[in-house]
Amino acid sequence: MMSSLNLFRKVALTEGISYLVLLFMAMPLKYVWKMPLAVKYVGWAHGMLFVLYVVCLIMAWQEKKWGIGKVIVLFVASLLPFAPFWVDKKLKEEESPR
């Protein structure tokens, strides 16, 4: 069975990729090439992944007993385009045995 931390890492990466696709593919398709459906569908998928990100963050927070400061940083990271990849790297380091 997958831990909530592993699930959170996978969702964070997927959410981060969806955000980049939304910003760098769907938005230009809408505003440069007049194809608004790209934003509609990619935006919908990204929104669902964002909600899943928050749910998984809460699950990992409860399991790992993180402080509120760390949870706030991880939440804010979901709002910045490349930050979910940083989150994955940091959580992977935290998870690996020393």
Sequence and secondary structure as in RCSB ss.txt:
>XXXX:A:sequence
MMSSLNLFRKVALTEGISYLVLLFMAMPLKYVWKMPLAVKYVGWAHGMLFVLYVVCLIMAWQEKKWGIGKVIVLF
VASLLPFAPFWVDKKLKEEESPR
>XXXX:A:secstr
   HHHHHHHHHHHHHHHHHHIIIIIHHHHHTS  THHHHHHHHHHHHHHHHHHHHHHHHHHHHT  HHHHHHHH
HHTTSTTHHHHHHHHHHHHHS  
